[in-house]
Amino acid sequence: MLAATPVEGVQGRVTPGFDPVAHAFAEVLADGGEAGAAFAATHDGELVVDLWGGWADRRKHRRWEADTVAGIFSGSKGLVAVCMLMLLDRGLLELDAPVARYWPEFAAEGKHGVLVRHVVSHTAGLPGVLTPVDATEVLDDRDMAARLALQPPTFPPGERLCYHALTFGWLCGELVRRVDGRSIGRFFAEEVAGPLQLDAWIGLPAEHEPRVATLQFAEDWGAAATPYTDPERANDPLAIAIYRNPPRLEPGATPWRARAWHAAEIPATNAIVSARSLARLYGCLARGGELDGVRLMSGERVAQARACLAHGTDPFLGRPVAYGVGFEIEGPQRPFGRPRDGFGHRGAGGSVHGAWPGLRVGFSFVTNLLRDGVLPDPRGRALLDALYDAVTANAPKGTLA
C-alpha cells in the first residue's frame, strides 16, 4: 500500500520499505537545481514507487505535478517495440520476412534482402536520411517513409549494427501502417495506451499540451563528445545523416519544444509520457505481457523481445550495444540496473525506462534536464540501485528469480 513520502521536497508516495528510493530521488532533484523529474516503479503489477518534484520549466512558473508529462527522445523506441511485438504475436509480421513483402515500394535500390529482423535491430543499413531535411519535413511520417523506400542502403542488411536514430521509427511505423492500416501513433493509442489507461502518446493530442514539461539543456550540454556535438564528426556524411539531419540536439537546436513536434508522429523520438504510465507498461511486460486483465502479447513473445538479435560496438556511439526486437538489452554497462535480464530503452538526456522480468518490476525515470556526460546517466543508475535494493529486501522469501 502506497503511503506519502516522508522526504522533504519530494512529492508522491512509496510502499513501506521503499523509502530509500525516495531519498535517492531527493538527491536527483537537488542535483538538478531548477529542473524537475519523476520516477515510478511497479512490482508484480502494483505501483510501489510514484515520485515527482522540481520545476516543469526553467523560469519556475510551473511546478512538476502529479500529471506532468515529458518527452523522452529515444525512450520512444520502447513504445514502438511494443507495437511491433504485438503484430508479430498476431502473425501479421514475421521477423524473417522481407520488408518488401508488406511494403513493395521498399524493394527499390536493391533492398530486397532487408528483413523485418534487420529493421527492429538497427541492422537494416538505413541509419540516416541521406537527403537533407528540415525540422518541418520530419513531421510528415509518411513522406519520410517514402524517402527511405527510395533510398539505397548504406551497407548490406545484417552486415553492420549502426543505430537508426530517427529512421527506426519511420521504418517500423510504415510496417505497422501496411499490415494494420493505422498509423503507429493511433495503433499505440488504441491497442496499448487505451486498454492499460496510460498517459503516453506518439502524437500528443492538443488538450494535453499544457501538461508538458519544458525540456532544457544542462549548462554543460555539448561538452561531452556525443554524435550530436562531437566536432570530429562534423564533416562525416553518415554521422550528419543520422544525428544532424535535421539539427535537433546541438546547443540551441530545440525543435522538440514546438507544439507541431509534439503533435506529429516521429515514432523513434517524440513520445510524451508520464513516468507512472511507462512503469506500468514495462510492468506489464515484466509479467509476461499481461496486467489487470489486459494481455498485450504472449509470454513467449515477451521472451523474444529481449533475445539478442544484434550486438557490437556502434561506430558513432562508441560503446557496446545489444538489441532485441526494438529494445536495448542488458550489456556490459548495465544501463538497466543490476538484474541480468533487464531490457528497455534509454532516451537522450538521461531518461531510462525498462523491465526486470525475473523480479516482475517495471520502472521509468523521466526528466526535463538533458545531460550528455557520463553514461549510463548517474541519476538513473542511483534510482535503479535503490529500487533493486528495496525490491530484493522486501520481496517475500523464496519469490526472487
C-alpha positions as CSV (number, residue, x, y, z in Angstrom):
1,M,0.0,0.0,0.0
2,L,1.4,3.4,-1.0
3,A,2.0,6.0,1.6
4,A,3.0,9.6,1.3
5,T,6.8,10.0,1.1
6,P,8.4,11.5,4.2
7,V,11.3,13.1,2.3
8,E,11.2,16.9,2.2
9,G,10.9,18.3,-1.3
10,V,9.7,15.1,-2.9
11,Q,6.1,14.7,-3.9
12,G,4.3,11.4,-4.3
13,R,4.1,8.0,-2.5
14,V,6.0,4.9,-1.9
15,T,5.2,1.5,-0.5
16,P,6.6,0.9,3.0
17,G,10.2,-0.4,2.7
18,F,10.8,1.7,-0.4
19,D,11.7,5.0,1.4
20,P,15.4,4.7,0.3
21,V,14.1,5.2,-3.3
22,A,12.5,8.5,-2.2
23,H,15.8,9.6,-0.6
24,A,17.7,8.7,-3.8
25,F,15.1,10.7,-5.8
26,A,15.6,13.7,-3.5
27,E,19.3,13.7,-4.3
28,V,18.5,13.6,-8.0
29,L,16.2,16.7,-7.6
30,A,18.9,18.5,-5.6
31,D,21.4,17.8,-8.2
32,G,19.1,19.1,-10.9
33,G,18.8,22.5,-9.4
34,E,16.0,24.3,-11.3
35,A,14.8,21.2,-13.2
36,G,12.2,18.6,-12.5
37,A,11.7,14.8,-12.7
38,A,9.6,11.8,-12.0
39,F,10.4,8.2,-11.1
40,A,7.9,5.4,-10.8
41,A,8.1,1.6,-10.4
42,T,5.7,-1.3,-10.3
43,H,6.3,-4.7,-8.6
44,D,4.2,-7.6,-9.9
45,G,1.8,-5.1,-11.4
46,E,1.4,-3.0,-8.3
47,L,2.6,0.6,-8.1
48,V,5.3,0.7,-5.4
49,V,7.0,4.0,-6.2
50,D,5.4,7.1,-7.6
51,L,7.5,10.2,-7.1
52,W,7.9,13.6,-8.7
53,G,9.2,17.1,-7.9
54,G,11.1,20.2,-9.0
55,W,10.1,22.5,-11.8
56,A,8.4,21.8,-15.1
57,D,10.1,24.9,-16.7
58,R,13.3,26.8,-16.1
59,R,11.5,30.1,-15.4
60,K,9.9,28.4,-12.3
61,H,6.4,29.3,-13.5
62,R,5.2,25.7,-13.2
63,R,5.9,23.0,-10.6
64,W,6.3,19.4,-11.7
65,E,2.9,18.0,-10.7
66,A,1.4,14.5,-10.5
67,D,0.0,14.8,-14.0
68,T,3.1,16.4,-15.7
69,V,4.3,14.6,-18.8
70,A,7.5,15.0,-20.8
71,G,9.3,14.0,-24.0
72,I,11.6,11.0,-23.7
73,F,13.5,11.1,-27.0
74,S,14.7,7.6,-27.9
75,G,12.8,6.1,-24.9
76,S,10.0,6.3,-27.6
77,K,11.5,3.3,-29.3
78,G,10.3,1.1,-26.5
79,L,6.7,2.1,-27.3
80,V,7.4,1.3,-31.0
81,A,8.9,-2.1,-30.0
82,V,5.7,-3.0,-28.1
83,C,3.6,-2.3,-31.3
84,M,5.9,-4.4,-33.4
85,L,5.8,-7.3,-31.0
86,M,2.1,-7.2,-30.9
87,L,1.9,-7.5,-34.6
88,L,4.4,-10.3,-34.6
89,D,2.4,-12.0,-31.9
90,R,-0.8,-11.8,-34.1
91,G,1.0,-13.3,-37.1
92,L,0.7,-10.1,-39.1
93,L,4.5,-9.7,-39.3
94,E,7.3,-12.3,-39.4
95,L,10.9,-11.5,-38.3
96,D,12.5,-13.3,-41.2
97,A,10.2,-11.9,-43.8
98,P,11.5,-9.3,-46.3
99,V,10.2,-5.8,-45.6
100,A,9.1,-5.6,-49.2
101,R,6.6,-8.4,-48.6
102,Y,4.5,-5.9,-46.7
103,W,5.8,-2.7,-48.3
104,P,6.5,-3.4,-52.0
105,E,8.0,0.0,-52.8
106,F,10.7,-0.6,-50.2
107,A,12.5,-3.0,-52.6
108,A,13.8,-0.1,-54.6
109,E,17.6,0.4,-54.9
110,G,18.4,-3.2,-54.1
111,K,16.7,-3.5,-50.7
112,H,15.0,-6.9,-51.4
113,G,17.2,-8.5,-48.7
114,V,16.2,-6.3,-45.8
115,L,14.2,-8.3,-43.3
116,V,11.9,-7.3,-40.5
117,R,14.6,-8.5,-38.1
118,H,17.1,-6.1,-39.5
119,V,14.7,-3.1,-39.1
120,V,14.0,-3.9,-35.4
121,S,17.6,-4.5,-34.5
122,H,19.3,-1.4,-36.2
123,T,21.0,-3.5,-38.9
124,A,18.8,-2.6,-41.9
125,G,21.5,-0.4,-43.5
126,L,19.4,2.8,-43.4
127,P,20.6,4.5,-40.3
128,G,20.1,8.0,-41.6
129,V,18.2,10.0,-44.2
130,L,20.7,10.8,-47.0
131,T,18.8,13.8,-48.5
132,P,18.7,17.0,-46.4
133,V,15.5,17.5,-44.4
134,D,14.5,20.3,-42.0
135,A,12.6,20.2,-38.8
136,T,9.3,20.8,-40.6
137,E,9.7,18.0,-43.1
138,V,10.3,15.3,-40.5
139,L,6.8,16.0,-39.1
140,D,5.4,14.1,-42.1
141,D,6.0,10.4,-41.2
142,R,4.5,9.1,-44.5
143,D,6.8,11.3,-46.5
144,M,9.8,10.2,-44.5
145,A,8.9,6.6,-45.0
146,A,8.6,7.2,-48.8
147,R,12.0,8.7,-48.8
148,L,13.5,5.7,-47.1
149,A,11.8,3.4,-49.5
150,L,13.6,5.1,-52.4
151,Q,17.0,5.4,-50.7
152,P,19.8,2.9,-51.4
153,P,21.2,1.1,-48.3
154,T,24.4,2.5,-46.7
155,F,25.6,-1.1,-46.2
156,P,24.2,-4.5,-46.8
157,P,21.4,-5.6,-44.4
158,G,22.6,-7.5,-41.4
159,E,26.3,-6.7,-42.0
160,R,26.7,-3.8,-39.5
161,L,25.0,-2.6,-36.4
162,C,24.5,1.1,-36.6
163,Y,21.9,3.0,-34.5
164,H,19.0,4.1,-36.6
165,A,18.3,7.2,-34.5
166,L,15.3,8.5,-36.4
167,T,14.8,6.1,-39.3
168,F,13.9,3.2,-36.9
169,G,10.6,4.9,-36.2
170,W,9.6,5.6,-39.7
171,L,10.5,2.1,-40.9
172,C,8.6,0.4,-38.1
173,G,5.8,2.9,-38.4
174,E,5.3,2.2,-42.1
175,L,5.3,-1.5,-41.5
176,V,2.5,-1.0,-38.9
177,R,0.5,1.0,-41.4
178,R,1.0,-1.5,-44.2
179,V,-0.2,-4.6,-42.1
180,D,-2.7,-2.9,-39.8
181,G,-4.0,0.1,-41.7
182,R,-3.5,2.5,-38.7
183,S,-0.6,4.8,-38.0
184,I,1.7,3.7,-35.3
185,G,0.5,6.5,-33.0
186,R,-3.1,5.5,-33.5
187,F,-2.3,1.8,-33.0
188,F,-0.4,2.5,-29.8
189,A,-3.3,4.7,-28.5
190,E,-6.0,2.2,-29.3
191,E,-4.2,-1.1,-28.6
192,V,-1.9,-0.2,-25.7
193,A,-2.4,3.1,-24.0
194,G,-6.2,2.9,-24.0
195,P,-6.5,-0.6,-22.6
196,L,-3.8,0.0,-20.0
197,Q,-5.0,3.5,-19.2
198,L,-1.6,5.1,-19.9
199,D,-0.7,8.7,-20.2
200,A,1.6,8.0,-23.1
201,W,1.4,9.2,-26.7
202,I,3.2,9.1,-30.1
203,G,1.5,12.2,-31.3
204,L,0.2,14.3,-28.4
205,P,-3.5,15.5,-28.5
206,A,-3.8,19.3,-28.1
207,E,-5.8,19.1,-24.9
208,H,-2.8,17.6,-23.1
209,E,-0.2,20.2,-24.2
210,P,-0.5,22.3,-21.0
211,R,0.8,19.3,-19.0
212,V,4.1,19.0,-20.9
213,A,7.3,19.9,-19.1
214,T,9.7,22.1,-21.0
215,L,12.9,20.2,-21.8
216,Q,16.1,22.1,-21.2
217,F,19.8,21.5,-21.8
218,A,22.1,21.3,-18.8
219,E,24.6,24.1,-18.7
220,D,27.5,21.8,-19.8
221,W,25.5,20.2,-22.7
222,G,27.8,19.7,-25.6
223,A,31.0,19.4,-23.5
224,A,30.9,15.6,-23.9
225,A,31.8,14.1,-27.3
226,T,28.4,12.7,-28.4
227,P,27.4,12.1,-32.1
228,Y,25.3,15.2,-31.9
229,T,28.0,17.6,-30.8
230,D,31.4,15.9,-31.5
231,P,33.5,18.3,-33.7
232,E,35.4,15.3,-35.1
233,R,32.2,14.1,-36.7
234,A,31.2,17.5,-38.0
235,N,32.1,16.6,-41.6
236,D,31.3,12.9,-41.6
237,P,28.4,12.5,-44.1
238,L,26.9,9.4,-42.4
239,A,27.1,11.0,-38.9
240,I,25.4,14.0,-40.2
241,A,22.7,11.9,-41.8
242,I,22.0,10.0,-38.6
243,Y,22.4,12.7,-35.9
244,R,22.1,16.1,-37.5
245,N,19.6,15.8,-40.3
246,P,17.7,17.8,-39.1
247,P,19.7,19.5,-36.3
248,R,18.0,18.7,-33.1
249,L,20.3,18.2,-30.2
250,E,23.1,20.6,-30.9
251,P,23.2,23.5,-28.4
252,G,20.5,25.9,-29.5
253,A,18.6,23.4,-31.6
254,T,15.3,22.8,-29.9
255,P,12.6,21.7,-32.5
256,W,11.2,19.3,-29.9
257,R,9.8,22.2,-27.8
258,A,7.3,23.1,-30.5
259,R,3.6,22.1,-30.4
260,A,3.9,20.8,-34.0
261,W,6.7,18.4,-33.0
262,H,4.6,17.1,-30.1
263,A,1.6,16.6,-32.3
264,A,3.4,14.8,-35.1
265,E,4.3,11.1,-35.2
266,I,8.1,10.9,-35.2
267,P,8.0,7.4,-33.6
268,A,11.7,7.0,-32.8
269,T,11.9,10.1,-30.7
270,N,8.8,12.2,-29.9
271,A,6.8,10.1,-27.4
272,I,5.4,12.1,-24.5
273,V,4.7,10.2,-21.3
274,S,4.4,10.1,-17.5
275,A,6.8,8.0,-15.6
276,R,3.9,6.3,-13.8
277,S,2.5,5.1,-17.2
278,L,5.7,3.9,-18.6
279,A,6.4,2.0,-15.4
280,R,3.0,0.4,-15.8
281,L,3.7,-0.6,-19.4
282,Y,7.0,-2.2,-18.6
283,G,5.5,-3.7,-15.6
284,C,3.0,-5.4,-17.9
285,L,5.9,-6.8,-20.0
286,A,7.7,-7.9,-16.8
287,R,4.6,-10.0,-16.0
288,G,4.8,-11.8,-19.4
289,G,2.6,-9.3,-21.3
290,E,-0.5,-9.2,-19.1
291,L,-1.7,-6.7,-16.5
292,D,-5.1,-6.2,-14.8
293,G,-6.8,-8.5,-17.3
294,V,-5.2,-6.8,-20.4
295,R,-2.9,-9.0,-22.4
296,L,-0.8,-7.2,-24.9
297,M,1.1,-10.3,-26.1
298,S,2.1,-13.8,-25.2
299,G,4.8,-14.6,-22.6
300,E,6.8,-16.3,-25.4
301,R,6.7,-13.0,-27.4
302,V,8.0,-11.0,-24.4
303,A,10.8,-13.5,-24.1
304,Q,11.6,-13.0,-27.7
305,A,11.6,-9.2,-27.2
306,R,14.7,-9.4,-25.1
307,A,16.5,-12.2,-27.0
308,C,19.6,-10.7,-28.7
309,L,19.3,-10.1,-32.4
310,A,22.4,-7.9,-32.8
311,H,25.3,-6.7,-30.7
312,G,28.6,-4.9,-31.1
313,T,30.2,-1.6,-30.7
314,D,28.3,1.1,-32.5
315,P,30.6,3.1,-34.8
316,F,29.2,6.5,-33.7
317,L,28.0,5.9,-30.1
318,G,31.5,4.3,-29.4
319,R,30.1,1.9,-26.9
320,P,28.9,-1.8,-26.9
321,V,25.2,-2.1,-27.5
322,A,22.8,-5.0,-27.9
323,Y,19.3,-5.1,-29.3
324,G,16.3,-7.5,-29.2
325,V,13.1,-6.7,-31.0
326,G,13.4,-2.9,-30.8
327,F,14.6,-2.9,-27.2
328,E,18.0,-2.3,-25.8
329,I,19.0,-5.4,-23.8
330,E,21.4,-5.5,-20.9
331,G,25.1,-5.2,-21.7
332,P,28.5,-4.6,-20.0
333,Q,27.5,-1.1,-18.9
334,R,24.3,-2.4,-17.3
335,P,22.1,0.5,-18.4
336,F,19.1,-1.1,-16.9
337,G,20.5,-1.8,-13.4
338,R,21.7,-4.9,-11.7
339,P,19.4,-7.7,-13.0
340,R,21.0,-9.5,-15.9
341,D,17.6,-9.9,-17.7
342,G,16.9,-6.1,-17.8
343,F,15.7,-4.6,-21.0
344,G,14.0,-1.4,-22.2
345,H,15.2,1.8,-23.8
346,R,17.0,5.0,-22.8
347,G,16.5,8.5,-24.1
348,A,18.9,11.2,-25.0
349,G,19.5,13.5,-22.0
350,G,19.2,10.8,-19.3
351,S,15.7,9.2,-19.1
352,V,15.6,5.4,-18.7
353,H,12.7,3.0,-18.8
354,G,12.6,-0.7,-18.6
355,A,11.7,-4.1,-17.0
356,W,13.3,-6.7,-14.8
357,P,11.3,-9.8,-15.7
358,G,12.9,-12.0,-13.0
359,L,11.7,-9.6,-10.4
360,R,8.5,-8.7,-12.2
361,V,9.4,-5.0,-12.0
362,G,8.8,-2.1,-14.4
363,F,10.3,1.3,-14.0
364,S,10.6,4.7,-15.6
365,F,12.8,7.8,-14.9
366,V,11.6,11.0,-16.8
367,T,13.4,14.3,-16.5
368,N,13.4,17.7,-18.3
369,L,17.1,18.3,-17.6
370,L,19.1,17.0,-20.5
371,R,22.7,15.8,-19.8
372,D,25.2,14.2,-22.1
373,G,28.1,13.3,-19.8
374,V,28.8,10.0,-18.1
375,L,26.9,7.0,-19.4
376,P,24.8,5.4,-18.1
377,D,23.4,8.5,-16.6
378,P,24.2,8.5,-12.8
379,R,20.8,9.8,-11.9
380,G,19.0,6.8,-13.3
381,R,21.7,4.5,-12.0
382,A,21.3,5.7,-8.4
383,L,17.5,5.3,-8.6
384,L,17.8,1.8,-10.1
385,D,20.3,0.7,-7.4
386,A,17.9,2.0,-4.7
387,L,15.0,0.3,-6.4
388,Y,16.8,-3.0,-6.7
389,D,17.8,-3.0,-3.0
390,A,14.2,-2.2,-2.0
391,V,12.7,-4.9,-4.1
392,T,15.1,-7.6,-3.1
393,A,14.9,-6.6,0.6
394,N,11.1,-6.6,0.7
395,A,10.1,-9.5,-1.6
396,P,8.7,-12.5,0.3
397,K,11.3,-15.2,0.9
398,G,11.6,-17.6,-2.0
399,T,9.9,-15.4,-4.6
400,L,13.0,-13.9,-6.2
401,A,14.2,-15.3,-9.5
